[in-house]
Amino acid sequence: MLEIASACLVLTALLAYLNHRFIGLPITIGVMMAALLMSLALVGLDALGIGHDLRVYEESLLRSIDFSNVLMQGMLSLLLFAGALHVDLAELRAYRWQVGMLAVLGTLLSTLAVGFGAWVALPWVGLDLPLIYCLLFGALISPTDPIAVMGILKTAGAPKNLELVIAGESLFNDGVGVVIFSLLLGMLVSGSSPTAAQGLTLLLREAGGGIVFGLVLGYVTFRLLRSVDNYQVEVLLTLAAVTGGYAVASRLHVSGPLAMVVVGLMIGNGGRALAMSDTTRHYVDLFWELIDEILNAVLFVLMGMEVLLISFSASIFTAAAVAVVVTLLARALTVGLPVAALPGVFKLPKGSGWVLTWGGLRGGISVALALSLPAGPHRDTILALTYCVVVFSILGQGLSIGQVVRRRVTGA
């Protein structure tokens, strides 16, 4: 385990250094692109009879890492808390209904739109997937990844209220997406369809239970922070709340991601204002900023390297292009169009629908969910399609979202 962690950190540090010195892209995009190009270069060199041992070492390293488990049970809790820690709750409260509609209703409608769209469109390019797998693809690809979104938004230059809505949606919709995915996966495994009442019960238990648990955990953590004035102890308390709280949420079968978002919002607002001294606030912010940056970089390096373990073919690349179009159209119909058509409801600047559509980035959560599917040819196909959509999202949409903001919103 120590060797694996060391190898990941050393490689991430080297790629981050190269990006900073010579490439100059946002760190998440830069390290992912560098890792992807490095992996593809090893494939090319191996085909020429050079560097076979390096490719074998990288593949063995990746196979020793359970990406789905590492992200969903390890990194995700820390990254979601760190992301929510600096969201202004007072500003978010002003857009709570807009965020709620996009995160819940938008994710559900997008799942259906992507699922049925893929089911209809993919046979045109010779790829037939059962409807349940298409819906699973819709569920795992519909949530925007808060890790990717919040990392790239920092450099996009979007208006504050638009940035707030995008960040808020991304923080909450992954929890909703995981619940929908779990429901569909249960249907696949059991071979039976749950009733509407059963589906609603699962949603309320997972999502509602996660929010309630997050409120309780956030309050307990707040009281503990307020009772001491020692920055070392208080940093440890926040770390314990996140790691321990996520583990307890899993045992309670409630949404850990939503719980961590709620705790992050509570500690980042009431906790920072009422339970911390200036010194503690400085160290807590610095600690979680470093955690966020380091884990983000490691995650995106792993995503770039995962290309070695995915089976591709000419037909898969054609199908992936169709999947990209279907995913973007679904995002436009379920998020972009309502925002553009109902400016009085969403209260966002003109052109925000374009930004929300193009800024709906997918990331590691989608890949992790795809990896959790039962083994089989359909799983391999879904994984390849998901990876292609994620790479296009991060490298294509992520690199150009700033231009979309300037052209459609700020007019620069």
N, C-alpha and C positions, 0 to 999 in steps of 0.2 A: 504493500500500500504506500509506504514511504517513497519507494522508487517511482511509482506511478505519479504521485503528487509532485515529486521533485522534477520529473521529466516534463510534466505539464507546465509547471511554473517557470522552469528554465526556458522552454520553448516560447511561452507567452511573453516573457520578459525580452527575449531576443527579437521577436517579431514586433513587439511594441516599440522597441528601440529603433528598429529599421524603419518602421512607419513614421516615427517622430522625426528621424534624421533625414529620410530620403523621400518619403511618400507624401506625408502631410495630410492624410485623411483623418476624419474623426476616428478615434482609437478603435471603436467597435467594428466599423467598416474596414479600417485599414488592416487590423490583425486577421479578420476573417478572410479578406481577399488574399493576404500574404499566405495564410495557412492553406487556402484552397489552391493557389498557384503552386505552392511548394508540393502539395500532395499530387497534383496533376503532373508536375515536373518529374516526380519520382516514378509515376506510371510510365511516362515517356522514356525516361532513362532505363527503366527496367526492360521496356520493349526493345531497347537498343543493346541490351546485355550489360548495362552499367548500373551500379547502385542497387542491385537486387537485395542485399542485406539491409539497406536503409528502409526500403519499402516493407520488407518483412517485419522489421522492428516496429515501424509505425503502425502496421496493421495489428501486430500482437499487442501493442500498447492500447490501441483503440478497443480491441476485443476484450481486454482486461477491465475496461471501464463500462459499467452499465449506465449509458448516457441517460436513459429515461429515469432511472433511480437516482443518479447523482443530481439531476436537475430538479425533479419533482419532490424528492425527499431530502435534498441537501441545500442546493443553491437557492431555490425559488423563495423559500421563506425569508432568507437574508436579503435578497434583492428586492422583494416586494416591500418589506419593511423600510429598507433604505430609500426606495422610491417614494413611498407615502410620507416619509418623515418630513419632507420639505414642501408638501402641498398645503397651501393655505386653506384651512377648513372653512373659514368665514367666506372666502371667495368661492370655494367649491359648493357651499351651501346655497349660494345664489343660483347655481346651475345644477342643483341636485336632480330636478325632474328631467332635464335634458340628458344628463349623464345616465340616469336610471333608464330612460327610454332606449338610449343607444346601447347600453351595456346588456340589458335584459331582452327587450323586444327586438332590437337590432341584431343581436347574436342569434336569437332563435330564428328569425326570418332569414338571416344570411345562411344559416345551416340548411334550411329547406331550399333556398335558392341555389346554393352551390351544389347540394346533393342532387336535386332533380335536374339542374343544368348539366352537371357532369354525366348523369345517367342518360340524358338525351344526346349530348354532344360527343362524348368519347367514342361511341360506336361509329361515328363518321370517320374516325381515323383508325378503325380496326381494333379498338380496345373495349371489350365488353366487361363491365364490372356489375355485380349484383347491386340492386338498389340500396341494400343495407350498408354496403361498403362505401357507396357514393355518399350516403348520408353521414357515415362516420368521417369521411374525408371532409364533408361540409362542416361538421362539428369541430374537428381539430384545426381547420384552417381559418375558421371565421373569427375567433378571438384575436384581436390585435395584441401583440406581445408587449407588455409594459417595459420589459427590459430593453427591447430594441427601440420602442417609441420614445421613451424618456431620455435615452442616451443620445438620440439623433435630434430630438426637439431642441436641445440646448443650443444647437448651431443653426437652426432653421430660420430664426427671426420672426416667428409668428406672433400676432397680437396676443396679449396676455390672456384674454378670455378664451380665445380659440385654443391656445396651448393648454389651458386649464381643462377644457372639455375633452380634448384628445387624451391628455394624461389621465383624467378621471375615468374616462371610458375604458382605457387600456388596463387600468388597475383593477377594475371590477369585472370586465367581461371575460377575463380568462377563467375566473371562478365559475361563472355561469356556463362557459363553454365546456369546462371539465365535467360539470354535472350532466349536461346534455350528452356529452361523449360517453360518460359512464352508463347512462340510461340506454343508449343505443348499443353499447358494447354488451350490456346485459341481455338485450334482445338477441344479439348475434349468438352469444354463448348458450342461452337457454332455448333458443328457437321459438320463443313465444313473444307476443307483443303485449306490453303492459297497458292497462287501462289509463284513461286520462287522469282518473283520480290517483292512481299509483304514481304516475309521472309527476303530478303536482305535489304529491306527498314527498317524493324524493327531492324535488327542487326546494321545497320549503325546509325539509330537514337539513339538506346539505348547505344551501345558500343561507337560509334564515338562521339555521343553527350556527353557521360560521360567523355570521355578523353578531349574533348574541354572545357567542363565546368570546369573540374579539372585544366586545364592549366590557365584558366581565374581566378579562385578562388585562385590558388596557387600564381599567380603573384600579385593579390591584397593583399593577406596576406603577401607576401614578402615585398611589399612596405610599408605596415603598420608596420611590424616588424622593418624595416630599419629606420623608422622615429622616433623611440623612443628607449630609453635605460633604461628599467625598467623591471626586470625579472618577477615581478608579472603581469604587464600589458601584457607582451609578452606571458606568459603561458596562460593567459585568451584569448588572440587573437587566439592562436592555437586551444584551446578548442572550441571557438566560430566558427572558420572556419570549424571544423569537424562536430559539431552538427548542426549548421545552414546550412552548405553547403549540408549535406546529406538530410536535410528536403527540401531544395530548389530543389535539384536534383530529388527528388521524385515528386515534383510538376511539374517539367519540363518534366517528363517521360523520363529521361535519367538515365544511370547506376550510381547509387550512389556509389557502391563498386569501380568501376573503377575510378570514380572521386576522391575518398578518397586516392586511391593508388597513383594517379598522384600528388595530393597535398602533400602527405607524402614524395614522392621522391623529390619534389621541395623544400620543407621546410627543409628536412633532408640533402640536399646537398647545394644548393645555399643559402638557408635561414640560415643554421647553419654557413656557411663560411663567408657570406657577411653582414648578417643582425643582428647578435647576438654577444654580448660580451662574454668573457669566463664565466662570472658569469651566464648570461642568458642561455648560452648553457648547463651549468651544471644543472641548475634547470629544463629546458625544457626536457633534457634527463632523469633526475631523475623522473620527474612527469609522463612522458609517459611510462617509464619502470614500474613504480608502477601501473599505469592504466592497462597496458598490463598483468602484473602478476596477479593482483586481478581479473580482468574480466575473464581471462583465467581460473583461478581456479574455479570461480563461475559457468562458463559455463560448465566445465567438471563435476562438482558436479551435476548440473541439468541434464546433459546427463545420468549420472549414475543412478539418481533417476527416470528418465522417464520410466524405465523398469516396474514400477508398473502400468502404464497406457496403456501398450501395451498387446494385446491378443496374446498369444503363444499357439502352439499345437505341437504334434510330427511331423505332416506334414509340419508345418511352419519351424521347425528346419531343416528338411531334405531339404526343398526348399531353406532355407538360406544357407546351405552348397553349394548347386548348384550355388546360386547367388554369393557367395564368389569366387568360381572357375571361373565363367563367367567374373566377374569383373576383376580379376587378369589377365586372358587370354586376355581380351580386352585391358588392360593397357599394357601388354607385346607386343601385336601386333601393337598398335597405337603409343606407346612411346618407349618402350624398344628395340624393333626390329629395328626401324629406326635409333636410336642412335647408336646401335651396328653395323648396316650395313653401316652407313655413317659417319665414324669417321672424315673424312676430312671436312664434313659439320658442324658437331656439335662441333668438337674440344674439346672433353672431354676425360678424362683418360680412359684407357681400363677397362672394367667392369662397366662403368657408366650406361649401359642399365639395368643391374640387379638392381642397386641402385635406378634408376628412377622408375622401375617397382614396387619394394618392398616399396619404400619410398613414393609412391603415397597415402598418408593417407587421409581418409575421416573423416569428423567430424560433427560439429553442423549444418553447412549449409545444408548438405544433410538431416538431420532429420527435420530441419525447413521447407525445401521445401516439404518434404513428408507430414508434418502436414498441409500444405496449400492446399492439394488436396481436392476436394469435398467429403463430407461425403458419406460413403458407404462401402460395403464389400471389394471392390478392393482397396480402400484407406487404410483400415486396414491391408490388406495383404502387400501392398507396404511399409507401415510404419514399420511393423514387419521385413520385409526383409532388409529394410534400416538400422534399428537399429542393427540388427545382423551383417551386413557388417561393420558398423561403429565401433562396439565393437571389432570385430576381427581386424579391421584396427588399432585401437588405441592400444589395448592390445597385439595383436599378432605381427603385423608388427612394431609398435612403439617400442616395447621392444627388437626386434631383428635387427632393421635396422643398429645399430652400428656394429654388427657381420657381416652383409652383406657388409658394407663398408670396414671393415678390411680384409675380405676374398677375395672380388672381386676387390677392387681398391688399397688399400694401401699394401696388401700382408702381413699384420701383423698377 
